[in-house]
């Protein structure tokens, strides 16, 4: 019926919007625009959590850990560990696809035993 069709379209739009935000954040991070990426993710955090699967959120949590590690003071890495805790346990090479041609993320993954 028409109600189910509308619900399906709305769900598809919500999923597409969340996927777009994730992709935008990745691009911002790859360009070194970390504060902008964090602001984008934080702005839509509830939408991301409510729409993306846990598997997809793991990539977002990784981005937040990466951002935090880059912008936090060296002695203030507790925030990084909070994000990394959400990723454990992880599968070997789970995040390698994100690090392709992104040396900073590859280094981060290696430094934190995620590669």
C-alpha positions as CSV (number, residue, x, y, z in Angstrom):
1,X,0.0,0.0,0.0
2,X,1.0,3.7,-0.3
3,X,2.1,4.0,3.3
4,X,4.6,1.2,3.0
5,X,6.0,2.7,-0.2
6,X,6.4,6.1,1.5
7,X,8.1,4.5,4.4
8,X,10.5,2.6,2.1
9,X,11.4,5.8,0.3
10,X,11.9,7.7,3.5
11,X,14.2,5.0,4.8
12,X,16.2,5.0,1.6
13,X,16.6,8.8,1.8
14,X,17.7,8.6,5.4
15,X,20.2,5.8,4.6
16,X,21.6,7.7,1.6
17,X,22.0,10.9,3.7
18,X,23.9,9.1,6.4
19,X,26.1,7.4,3.8
20,X,26.8,10.8,2.2
21,X,27.8,12.3,5.5
22,X,30.2,9.4,6.2
23,X,31.7,9.9,2.7
24,X,32.0,13.7,3.2
25,X,33.7,13.1,6.5
26,X,36.2,10.7,5.0
27,X,37.0,13.2,2.2
28,X,37.5,16.0,4.7
29,X,39.8,13.9,6.7
30,X,41.8,12.9,3.7
31,X,42.3,16.6,2.9
32,X,43.4,17.3,6.4
33,X,40.3,19.2,7.3
34,X,39.9,17.4,10.6
35,X,38.0,19.9,12.6
36,X,35.5,20.3,9.7
37,X,35.1,16.5,9.6
38,X,34.5,16.3,13.3
39,X,31.9,19.1,13.2
40,X,30.1,17.5,10.3
41,X,30.0,14.1,12.1
42,X,28.9,15.7,15.4
43,X,26.2,17.7,13.7
44,X,24.6,14.6,12.4
45,X,25.6,12.1,15.1
46,X,22.1,11.0,16.1
47,X,21.1,10.5,12.5
48,X,24.3,8.5,11.8
49,X,23.8,6.3,14.9
50,X,20.1,5.8,14.1
51,X,20.6,5.0,10.4
52,X,24.0,3.3,9.8
53,X,24.6,-0.3,10.8
54,X,27.1,-1.1,13.6
55,X,29.5,-2.3,10.9
56,X,29.3,1.1,9.1
57,X,29.4,3.0,12.4
58,X,32.7,1.3,13.1
59,X,34.3,3.3,10.3
60,X,32.8,6.5,11.7
61,X,34.2,5.6,15.2
62,X,37.6,5.0,13.5
63,X,37.4,8.5,11.9
64,X,36.6,10.0,15.3
65,X,39.6,8.2,16.8
66,X,41.8,9.4,14.0
67,X,40.6,13.0,14.3
68,X,41.0,13.0,18.0
69,X,44.5,11.6,17.8
70,X,45.5,14.4,15.4
71,X,44.0,17.3,17.2
72,X,44.4,16.4,20.9
73,X,47.4,17.2,22.9
74,X,49.9,14.3,23.0
75,X,49.3,13.8,26.7
76,X,45.6,14.0,26.3
77,X,44.8,10.8,24.3
78,X,42.0,9.5,26.5
79,X,39.5,10.5,23.9
80,X,41.3,8.5,21.3
81,X,41.2,5.4,23.5
82,X,37.5,5.8,24.1
83,X,36.8,5.7,20.3
84,X,39.3,2.8,19.8
85,X,37.6,0.8,22.6
86,X,34.4,0.8,20.4
87,X,36.4,-0.9,17.7
88,X,37.6,-3.9,19.7
89,X,37.6,-6.6,18.9
90,X,38.4,-6.0,15.3
91,X,39.0,-8.2,12.3
92,X,42.4,-8.2,10.7
93,X,42.5,-5.7,7.9
94,X,39.0,-4.5,8.6
95,X,39.8,-0.9,7.9
96,X,42.5,-1.3,5.3
97,X,40.2,-0.2,2.5
98,X,39.9,3.2,4.1
99,X,43.7,3.6,4.2
100,X,44.3,3.0,0.5
101,X,46.4,5.9,-0.7
102,X,46.0,7.6,2.7
103,X,49.3,7.3,4.5
104,X,48.2,9.2,7.6
105,X,45.4,6.7,8.3
106,X,47.6,3.7,7.5
107,X,50.1,5.0,10.0
108,X,47.4,5.5,12.6
109,X,46.1,2.0,12.0
110,X,49.6,0.5,12.4
111,X,50.3,2.6,15.5
112,X,47.1,1.3,17.2
113,X,47.3,-2.3,16.1
114,X,44.4,-2.0,13.7
115,X,46.1,-3.2,10.6
